[in-house]
Amino acid sequence: MTASPGPADRLGEVAEAAARAFRLLPAVPDDITPAGRRTPPRPARRISADPDTVERDLVRLVLTLVELLRQLMERQALHRVDQGDLSEEQEERLGATLMILHERMSDLCAEYGLTMEDLNLDLGPLGTLLPPSDPPG
């Protein structure tokens, strides 16, 4: 009568199978130098913060977030106007407030040498963060 293998035997079998599997894996060319010895691991990708542009880049990020919120507020306001939720006086105040906010955003962009288009971050396959601006006219 044969006894079933114990837990220690089973772990040894699993370890041997894993070792055989790893020996079969091909080496990735970047992992081995031409002399055949392993290279030290590469440092993690780091953010390149240029001290000369860090303030402008931070302002760009903050203004991008503010512009996104401004556009969302504007859409919500237009929706409320279309639904008839606001009085005429509220519509006028809201419109004036949104125009002042847009002008202030333009002023801040000009102060830091940015355009409103600079605030539209490219999200790769998702497209841009902000919808394309309508051409004037």
PyRosetta script that sets phi, psi and omega in degrees:
from pyrosetta import init, pose_from_sequence

init()
pose = pose_from_sequence("MTASPGPADRLGEVAEAAARAFRLLPAVPDDITPAGRRTPPRPARRISADPDTVERDLVRLVLTLVELLRQLMERQALHRVDQGDLSEEQEERLGATLMILHERMSDLCAEYGLTMEDLNLDLGPLGTLLPPSDPPG")
pose.set_psi(1, 131.4)
pose.set_omega(1, -176.2)
pose.set_phi(2, -97.5)
pose.set_psi(2, 133.0)
pose.set_omega(2, 177.5)
pose.set_phi(3, -82.9)
pose.set_psi(3, 144.7)
pose.set_omega(3, 177.5)
pose.set_phi(4, -72.1)
pose.set_psi(4, 148.8)
pose.set_omega(4, -177.7)
pose.set_phi(5, -63.9)
pose.set_psi(5, 143.2)
pose.set_omega(5, 178.9)
pose.set_phi(6, -78.3)
pose.set_psi(6, 170.3)
pose.set_omega(6, -179.4)
pose.set_phi(7, -57.8)
pose.set_psi(7, -36.8)
pose.set_omega(7, -179.3)
pose.set_phi(8, -66.4)
pose.set_psi(8, -41.7)
pose.set_omega(8, 178.0)
pose.set_phi(9, -63.3)
pose.set_psi(9, -41.3)
pose.set_omega(9, -178.3)
pose.set_phi(10, -64.9)
pose.set_psi(10, -41.9)
pose.set_omega(10, 178.1)
pose.set_phi(11, -63.6)
pose.set_psi(11, -37.9)
pose.set_omega(11, 178.0)
pose.set_phi(12, -63.5)
pose.set_psi(12, -40.7)
pose.set_omega(12, 177.9)
pose.set_phi(13, -63.3)
pose.set_psi(13, -43.4)
pose.set_omega(13, 179.2)
pose.set_phi(14, -63.3)
pose.set_psi(14, -42.7)
pose.set_omega(14, -179.5)
pose.set_phi(15, -63.4)
pose.set_psi(15, -42.4)
pose.set_omega(15, 178.5)
pose.set_phi(16, -64.4)
pose.set_psi(16, -42.1)
pose.set_omega(16, 178.9)
pose.set_phi(17, -62.6)
pose.set_psi(17, -41.4)
pose.set_omega(17, 179.2)
pose.set_phi(18, -65.8)
pose.set_psi(18, -41.3)
pose.set_omega(18, 179.4)
pose.set_phi(19, -62.6)
pose.set_psi(19, -42.6)
pose.set_omega(19, 178.0)
pose.set_phi(20, -62.6)
pose.set_psi(20, -42.1)
pose.set_omega(20, -178.7)
pose.set_phi(21, -63.8)
pose.set_psi(21, -41.6)
pose.set_omega(21, -179.2)
pose.set_phi(22, -70.1)
pose.set_psi(22, -30.1)
pose.set_omega(22, 176.7)
pose.set_phi(23, -67.6)
pose.set_psi(23, -26.7)
pose.set_omega(23, -178.4)
pose.set_phi(24, -81.2)
pose.set_psi(24, -18.7)
pose.set_omega(24, -178.6)
pose.set_phi(25, -70.3)
pose.set_psi(25, 133.8)
pose.set_omega(25, 177.2)
pose.set_phi(26, -72.9)
pose.set_psi(26, 150.2)
pose.set_omega(26, 177.8)
pose.set_phi(27, -75.6)
pose.set_psi(27, 142.3)
pose.set_omega(27, 175.5)
pose.set_phi(28, -79.4)
pose.set_psi(28, 132.7)
pose.set_omega(28, -175.7)
pose.set_phi(29, -53.2)
pose.set_psi(29, -33.7)
pose.set_omega(29, -179.2)
pose.set_phi(30, -72.3)
pose.set_psi(30, -16.5)
pose.set_omega(30, -177.9)
pose.set_phi(31, -82.0)
pose.set_psi(31, -19.2)
pose.set_omega(31, -173.8)
pose.set_phi(32, -124.7)
pose.set_psi(32, 133.0)
pose.set_omega(32, 177.0)
pose.set_phi(33, -77.9)
pose.set_psi(33, 165.9)
pose.set_omega(33, 178.7)
pose.set_phi(34, -57.1)
pose.set_psi(34, -28.9)
pose.set_omega(34, 179.8)
pose.set_phi(35, -78.4)
pose.set_psi(35, -7.0)
pose.set_omega(35, 177.1)
pose.set_phi(36, 94.6)
pose.set_psi(36, -1.9)
pose.set_omega(36, 179.1)
pose.set_phi(37, -97.5)
pose.set_psi(37, 154.5)
pose.set_omega(37, -176.7)
pose.set_phi(38, -71.9)
pose.set_psi(38, 143.3)
pose.set_omega(38, 176.7)
pose.set_phi(39, -89.0)
pose.set_psi(39, 155.0)
pose.set_omega(39, 175.9)
pose.set_phi(40, -65.7)
pose.set_psi(40, 150.6)
pose.set_omega(40, -179.3)
pose.set_phi(41, -61.0)
pose.set_psi(41, 144.7)
pose.set_omega(41, 178.5)
pose.set_phi(42, -73.2)
pose.set_psi(42, 147.8)
pose.set_omega(42, 177.6)
pose.set_phi(43, -67.2)
pose.set_psi(43, 152.3)
pose.set_omega(43, 178.0)
pose.set_phi(44, -61.4)
pose.set_psi(44, 150.8)
pose.set_omega(44, 178.2)
pose.set_phi(45, -63.0)
pose.set_psi(45, 129.2)
pose.set_omega(45, -175.7)
pose.set_phi(46, -116.0)
pose.set_psi(46, 155.0)
pose.set_omega(46, 176.0)
pose.set_phi(47, -74.9)
pose.set_psi(47, 131.2)
pose.set_omega(47, 177.3)
pose.set_phi(48, -91.6)
pose.set_psi(48, 105.3)
pose.set_omega(48, -179.8)
pose.set_phi(49, -103.7)
pose.set_psi(49, 106.2)
pose.set_omega(49, 178.4)
pose.set_phi(50, -82.2)
pose.set_psi(50, 119.9)
pose.set_omega(50, -177.6)
pose.set_phi(51, -58.3)
pose.set_psi(51, -25.6)
pose.set_omega(51, -178.3)
pose.set_phi(52, -76.2)
pose.set_psi(52, -24.5)
pose.set_omega(52, -176.5)
pose.set_phi(53, -118.0)
pose.set_psi(53, 2.4)
pose.set_omega(53, -174.9)
pose.set_phi(54, -62.4)
pose.set_psi(54, -38.8)
pose.set_omega(54, 179.6)
pose.set_phi(55, -64.7)
pose.set_psi(55, -46.3)
pose.set_omega(55, -179.7)
pose.set_phi(56, -63.0)
pose.set_psi(56, -40.7)
pose.set_omega(56, 179.9)
pose.set_phi(57, -66.1)
pose.set_psi(57, -38.9)
pose.set_omega(57, 177.8)
pose.set_phi(58, -66.7)
pose.set_psi(58, -42.7)
pose.set_omega(58, 177.4)
pose.set_phi(59, -61.9)
pose.set_psi(59, -39.9)
pose.set_omega(59, 179.0)
pose.set_phi(60, -61.1)
pose.set_psi(60, -44.5)
pose.set_omega(60, 179.5)
pose.set_phi(61, -63.5)
pose.set_psi(61, -46.4)
pose.set_omega(61, -179.5)
pose.set_phi(62, -63.2)
pose.set_psi(62, -44.7)
pose.set_omega(62, 179.7)
pose.set_phi(63, -65.7)
pose.set_psi(63, -32.6)
pose.set_omega(63, 176.4)
pose.set_phi(64, -62.5)
pose.set_psi(64, -44.9)
pose.set_omega(64, 178.8)
pose.set_phi(65, -64.9)
pose.set_psi(65, -41.4)
pose.set_omega(65, 178.9)
pose.set_phi(66, -64.7)
pose.set_psi(66, -40.7)
pose.set_omega(66, 179.3)
pose.set_phi(67, -65.3)
pose.set_psi(67, -39.2)
pose.set_omega(67, 176.9)
pose.set_phi(68, -60.9)
pose.set_psi(68, -46.2)
pose.set_omega(68, 178.5)
pose.set_phi(69, -64.8)
pose.set_psi(69, -38.7)
pose.set_omega(69, 178.8)
pose.set_phi(70, -61.5)
pose.set_psi(70, -44.6)
pose.set_omega(70, -179.8)
pose.set_phi(71, -65.9)
pose.set_psi(71, -38.0)
pose.set_omega(71, 177.5)
pose.set_phi(72, -64.9)
pose.set_psi(72, -42.1)
pose.set_omega(72, 177.6)
pose.set_phi(73, -63.0)
pose.set_psi(73, -40.6)
pose.set_omega(73, 179.6)
pose.set_phi(74, -62.8)
pose.set_psi(74, -43.9)
pose.set_omega(74, 178.3)
pose.set_phi(75, -63.6)
pose.set_psi(75, -41.5)
pose.set_omega(75, 178.1)
pose.set_phi(76, -63.3)
pose.set_psi(76, -40.9)
pose.set_omega(76, 179.2)
pose.set_phi(77, -63.5)
pose.set_psi(77, -43.8)
pose.set_omega(77, 178.9)
pose.set_phi(78, -63.3)
pose.set_psi(78, -38.2)
pose.set_omega(78, 177.6)
pose.set_phi(79, -62.6)
pose.set_psi(79, -43.7)
pose.set_omega(79, -180.0)
pose.set_phi(80, -66.4)
pose.set_psi(80, -37.1)
pose.set_omega(80, 177.3)
pose.set_phi(81, -64.4)
pose.set_psi(81, -45.5)
pose.set_omega(81, 179.4)
pose.set_phi(82, -61.7)
pose.set_psi(82, -33.8)
pose.set_omega(82, -179.8)
pose.set_phi(83, -79.1)
pose.set_psi(83, -13.1)
pose.set_omega(83, -178.8)
pose.set_phi(84, 78.5)
pose.set_psi(84, 23.0)
pose.set_omega(84, -177.9)
pose.set_phi(85, -77.7)
pose.set_psi(85, -14.5)
pose.set_omega(85, -173.1)
pose.set_phi(86, -114.1)
pose.set_psi(86, 148.6)
pose.set_omega(86, 173.1)
pose.set_phi(87, -75.8)
pose.set_psi(87, 167.4)
pose.set_omega(87, -179.9)
pose.set_phi(88, -61.8)
pose.set_psi(88, -38.2)
pose.set_omega(88, 178.9)
pose.set_phi(89, -65.3)
pose.set_psi(89, -42.5)
pose.set_omega(89, 178.0)
pose.set_phi(90, -63.5)
pose.set_psi(90, -40.0)
pose.set_omega(90, 177.4)
pose.set_phi(91, -61.0)
pose.set_psi(91, -43.6)
pose.set_omega(91, 179.6)
pose.set_phi(92, -63.3)
pose.set_psi(92, -46.7)
pose.set_omega(92, 179.3)
pose.set_phi(93, -62.3)
pose.set_psi(93, -43.7)
pose.set_omega(93, 179.7)
pose.set_phi(94, -63.2)
pose.set_psi(94, -44.9)
pose.set_omega(94, 178.4)
pose.set_phi(95, -61.3)
pose.set_psi(95, -44.3)
pose.set_omega(95, 179.4)
pose.set_phi(96, -64.1)
pose.set_psi(96, -41.7)
pose.set_omega(96, 179.7)
pose.set_phi(97, -62.8)
pose.set_psi(97, -45.0)
pose.set_omega(97, 179.9)
pose.set_phi(98, -66.0)
pose.set_psi(98, -35.6)
pose.set_omega(98, 177.1)
pose.set_phi(99, -66.5)
pose.set_psi(99, -41.9)
pose.set_omega(99, 178.8)
pose.set_phi(100, -63.7)
pose.set_psi(100, -43.1)
pose.set_omega(100, 178.8)
pose.set_phi(101, -62.0)
pose.set_psi(101, -41.3)
pose.set_omega(101, 178.2)
pose.set_phi(102, -64.0)
pose.set_psi(102, -42.6)
pose.set_omega(102, 178.3)
pose.set_phi(103, -63.0)
pose.set_psi(103, -42.2)
pose.set_omega(103, 179.6)
pose.set_phi(104, -64.6)
pose.set_psi(104, -39.0)
pose.set_omega(104, 176.5)
pose.set_phi(105, -61.4)
pose.set_psi(105, -43.9)
pose.set_omega(105, 178.6)
pose.set_phi(106, -62.7)
pose.set_psi(106, -40.5)
pose.set_omega(106, 178.3)
pose.set_phi(107, -62.9)
pose.set_psi(107, -44.6)
pose.set_omega(107, 179.5)
pose.set_phi(108, -64.4)
pose.set_psi(108, -40.2)
pose.set_omega(108, 177.2)
pose.set_phi(109, -60.8)
pose.set_psi(109, -46.3)
pose.set_omega(109, -179.9)
pose.set_phi(110, -62.8)
pose.set_psi(110, -37.9)
pose.set_omega(110, 180.0)
pose.set_phi(111, -61.3)
pose.set_psi(111, -34.1)
pose.set_omega(111, -178.8)
pose.set_phi(112, -104.2)
pose.set_psi(112, 13.5)
pose.set_omega(112, 176.7)
pose.set_phi(113, 70.0)
pose.set_psi(113, 31.1)
pose.set_omega(113, 179.9)
pose.set_phi(114, -113.1)
pose.set_psi(114, 158.0)
pose.set_omega(114, 170.9)
pose.set_phi(115, -111.4)
pose.set_psi(115, 165.4)
pose.set_omega(115, 177.6)
pose.set_phi(116, -62.1)
pose.set_psi(116, -30.3)
pose.set_omega(116, 178.5)
pose.set_phi(117, -67.9)
pose.set_psi(117, -29.3)
pose.set_omega(117, 177.9)
pose.set_phi(118, -64.2)
pose.set_psi(118, -21.7)
pose.set_omega(118, -177.5)
pose.set_phi(119, -81.7)
pose.set_psi(119, -12.2)
pose.set_omega(119, -176.2)
pose.set_phi(120, -85.8)
pose.set_psi(120, 95.4)
pose.set_omega(120, -176.9)
pose.set_phi(121, -70.4)
pose.set_psi(121, 139.8)
pose.set_omega(121, 176.5)
pose.set_phi(122, -86.7)
pose.set_psi(122, 119.5)
pose.set_omega(122, -178.0)
pose.set_phi(123, -99.6)
pose.set_psi(123, 24.2)
pose.set_omega(123, 178.0)
pose.set_phi(124, 68.8)
pose.set_psi(124, -127.5)
pose.set_omega(124, -176.1)
pose.set_phi(125, -64.8)
pose.set_psi(125, -16.6)
pose.set_omega(125, 178.9)
pose.set_phi(126, -80.3)
pose.set_psi(126, -12.9)
pose.set_omega(126, -177.3)
pose.set_phi(127, 96.9)
pose.set_psi(127, -152.4)
pose.set_omega(127, -179.4)
pose.set_phi(128, -97.6)
pose.set_psi(128, 156.5)
pose.set_omega(128, -178.4)
pose.set_phi(129, -65.8)
pose.set_psi(129, -46.5)
pose.set_omega(129, -177.1)
pose.set_phi(130, -100.9)
pose.set_psi(130, 148.4)
pose.set_omega(130, 176.5)
pose.set_phi(131, -67.1)
pose.set_psi(131, 154.0)
pose.set_omega(131, 179.2)
pose.set_phi(132, -60.5)
pose.set_psi(132, 140.3)
pose.set_omega(132, -179.8)
pose.set_phi(133, -75.6)
pose.set_psi(133, 145.2)
pose.set_omega(133, 179.1)
pose.set_phi(134, -73.1)
pose.set_psi(134, 137.8)
pose.set_omega(134, 177.4)
pose.set_phi(135, -67.3)
pose.set_psi(135, 143.7)
pose.set_omega(135, -180.0)
pose.set_phi(136, -64.8)
pose.set_psi(136, 148.6)
pose.set_omega(136, 175.1)
pose.set_phi(137, 124.5)
pose.dump_pdb("model.pdb")
